[in-house]
């Protein structure tokens, strides 16, 4: 696995080098690197290779840490910013837009356990329209706010005691809340008003 990670990093690094049109950074003091392409050893145990401006990563670049964490994409003023691919030490992977070091905009997050989120982010949280698919096949499609179901959405169960059930309607703070329809796998239907995850009547 470590060999594979190294190969992937080398490929991404080669791409960054090929894309950069900036001259090579001169000297060993990276705080003075400006409008150039360089390589720096990181204090966390790893390496950054990419473009610099005013002593900070800015433009295209990539880093790989000793613990397996890595990123390849765009930077601005020392932070991941723009389009990029981030892989955590435990194998989680994010591909999409970033702003000021956080997931922001459209992106796809694939968890090491098989779960996946595809949709919008704001300041590192699911926010806007998105789809979350559990490894067991259960799925939520709809609106989010601060990483919780919020607004209109559909949740379909594909495992456990609720397998085959479906809820279509409004949510608030991750719970059924407002107008909605819950259809059981046996055909029974609850249609009306929900509050804090519970059916309260028509």
C-alpha positions as CSV (number, residue, x, y, z in Angstrom):
1,X,0.0,0.0,0.0
2,X,2.8,2.4,0.9
3,X,4.4,1.7,-2.5
4,X,1.1,2.4,-4.2
5,X,0.7,5.7,-2.4
6,X,4.2,6.7,-3.4
7,X,3.6,5.9,-7.0
8,X,0.3,7.9,-7.0
9,X,2.1,10.9,-5.4
10,X,5.0,10.7,-7.9
11,X,2.5,10.7,-10.8
12,X,0.6,13.7,-9.3
13,X,3.9,15.5,-8.6
14,X,5.1,14.9,-12.2
15,X,1.8,16.4,-13.4
16,X,2.3,19.5,-11.3
17,X,5.9,20.0,-12.5
18,X,4.7,19.6,-16.1
19,X,1.9,22.2,-15.7
20,X,4.1,24.8,-14.0
21,X,5.6,27.5,-16.2
22,X,7.4,29.2,-13.3
23,X,11.2,29.2,-12.8
24,X,12.8,27.0,-10.2
25,X,13.0,28.6,-6.7
26,X,16.5,29.6,-5.7
27,X,18.1,29.2,-2.2
28,X,17.1,27.3,0.9
29,X,15.0,29.9,2.6
30,X,11.4,29.1,1.4
31,X,10.0,32.2,3.2
32,X,11.6,34.2,0.3
33,X,10.3,32.0,-2.5
34,X,8.2,34.2,-4.8
35,X,6.7,33.4,-8.2
36,X,8.7,30.3,-8.5
37,X,8.4,26.5,-8.4
38,X,10.1,24.7,-5.5
39,X,10.3,21.7,-3.1
40,X,10.1,22.0,0.7
41,X,10.3,19.5,3.5
42,X,7.4,19.8,5.9
43,X,7.6,19.8,9.7
44,X,4.9,17.1,9.9
45,X,7.2,14.7,8.1
46,X,6.6,14.9,4.4
47,X,7.1,17.1,1.4
48,X,5.5,19.9,-0.6
49,X,6.2,20.4,-4.3
50,X,4.7,23.2,-6.2
51,X,4.4,26.9,-6.9
52,X,5.1,29.7,-4.4
53,X,4.2,33.3,-4.0
54,X,5.5,35.5,-1.1
55,X,6.9,32.5,0.7
56,X,3.6,30.5,0.6
57,X,2.2,27.7,-1.6
58,X,0.2,29.5,-4.3
59,X,-1.0,27.9,-7.5
60,X,-0.5,24.3,-8.4
61,X,1.1,22.0,-5.9
62,X,1.0,18.7,-4.0
63,X,2.0,17.4,-0.6
64,X,2.4,14.0,0.9
65,X,2.9,13.4,4.7
66,X,4.6,10.5,6.4
67,X,1.2,9.3,7.8
68,X,-0.2,8.7,4.3
69,X,-2.2,11.9,4.1
70,X,-1.8,13.6,0.7
71,X,-3.2,16.4,-1.5
72,X,-2.8,17.5,-5.1
73,X,-4.4,20.6,-6.6
74,X,-4.6,24.3,-6.1
75,X,-3.4,26.5,-3.3
76,X,-3.9,30.2,-2.4
77,X,-1.9,32.0,0.3
78,X,-0.7,28.7,1.8
79,X,-4.1,27.0,2.0
80,X,-5.8,24.5,-0.2
81,X,-8.0,26.6,-2.5
82,X,-9.7,25.8,-5.8
83,X,-9.9,22.4,-7.3
84,X,-8.1,19.5,-5.6
85,X,-7.9,15.9,-4.5
86,X,-7.4,15.1,-0.8
87,X,-6.8,11.7,0.7
88,X,-6.7,11.2,4.5
89,X,-4.4,8.9,6.4
90,X,-7.3,6.4,6.9
91,X,-8.2,6.2,3.2
92,X,-11.1,8.7,3.0
93,X,-11.0,10.7,-0.2
94,X,-12.3,14.1,-1.3
95,X,-12.4,15.3,-4.9
96,X,-13.8,18.8,-5.6
97,X,-13.7,22.4,-4.7
98,X,-12.0,24.0,-1.7
99,X,-11.9,27.5,-0.2
100,X,-9.5,28.7,2.5
101,X,-8.5,25.2,3.4
102,X,-12.0,23.8,3.7
103,X,-14.3,21.9,1.4
104,X,-16.5,24.5,-0.3
105,X,-18.6,24.2,-3.5
106,X,-19.2,21.0,-5.5
107,X,-17.4,17.8,-4.4
108,X,-17.4,14.1,-3.8
109,X,-16.3,12.5,-0.5
110,X,-15.7,8.8,-0.5
111,X,-15.3,7.2,2.9
112,X,-13.0,4.3,3.6
113,X,-16.0,2.3,4.9
114,X,-17.8,2.6,1.5
115,X,-20.1,5.5,2.3
116,X,-20.2,8.4,-0.2
117,X,-21.5,12.0,-0.4
118,X,-21.9,13.8,-3.7
119,X,-23.0,17.4,-3.7
120,X,-22.5,20.9,-2.3
121,X,-20.4,22.0,0.6
122,X,-20.0,25.2,2.6
123,X,-17.1,25.8,5.0
124,X,-16.3,22.1,5.2
125,X,-19.9,20.9,5.8
126,X,-22.6,19.4,3.6
127,X,-24.7,22.4,2.6
128,X,-27.1,22.8,-0.3
129,X,-28.2,20.0,-2.6
130,X,-26.5,16.6,-2.1
131,X,-26.8,12.8,-2.1
132,X,-25.4,10.5,0.7
133,X,-25.2,6.8,-0.1
134,X,-24.4,4.4,2.7
135,X,-22.3,1.4,2.1
136,X,-25.4,-0.8,2.7
137,X,-27.2,1.0,-0.1
138,X,-29.5,3.2,2.0
139,X,-29.7,6.7,0.4
140,X,-30.7,10.3,1.1
141,X,-31.2,12.7,-1.8
142,X,-32.1,16.3,-1.0
143,X,-31.2,19.5,0.9
144,X,-28.6,19.9,3.6
145,X,-27.6,22.5,6.1
146,X,-24.5,22.3,8.4
147,X,-24.1,18.6,7.5
148,X,-27.7,17.7,8.5
149,X,-30.8,16.9,6.4
150,X,-32.6,20.2,6.2
151,X,-35.3,21.0,3.7
152,X,-36.9,18.7,1.2
153,X,-35.4,15.3,0.7
154,X,-36.0,11.5,0.2
155,X,-34.5,8.8,2.3
156,X,-34.7,5.2,1.1
157,X,-33.7,2.3,3.4
158,X,-31.9,-0.7,1.9
159,X,-30.9,-2.6,5.1
160,X,-32.0,-3.4,8.6
161,X,-35.5,-3.6,10.0
162,X,-36.6,-0.6,7.9
163,X,-35.4,-2.1,4.6
164,X,-37.7,-1.1,1.8
165,X,-39.2,1.9,3.7
166,X,-39.1,5.4,2.2
167,X,-39.6,8.9,3.5
168,X,-40.3,11.8,1.1
169,X,-40.8,15.3,2.6
170,X,-39.3,18.0,4.8
171,X,-36.5,17.8,7.3
172,X,-35.1,20.0,10.0
173,X,-31.8,19.4,11.9
174,X,-31.5,15.9,10.5
175,X,-35.0,14.8,11.4
176,X,-38.4,14.5,9.6
177,X,-40.0,17.8,10.3
178,X,-42.9,19.4,8.3
179,X,-45.0,17.9,5.5
180,X,-44.0,14.4,4.5
181,X,-45.0,10.9,3.5
182,X,-43.5,7.7,5.0
183,X,-44.2,4.5,3.1
184,X,-43.5,1.2,4.7
185,X,-42.2,-1.8,2.8
186,X,-45.5,-3.6,3.4
187,X,-47.5,-0.8,1.7
188,X,-48.7,1.1,4.8
189,X,-48.5,4.9,4.4
190,X,-48.2,7.8,6.9
191,X,-48.9,11.1,5.2
192,X,-49.2,14.4,7.0
193,X,-47.2,16.4,9.5
194,X,-44.0,15.2,11.2
195,X,-42.2,16.9,14.1
196,X,-38.7,16.0,15.5
197,X,-38.7,12.7,13.6
198,X,-42.2,11.6,14.6
199,X,-45.6,11.5,12.8
200,X,-48.0,13.8,14.6
201,X,-51.0,13.7,12.3
202,X,-52.7,14.8,9.1
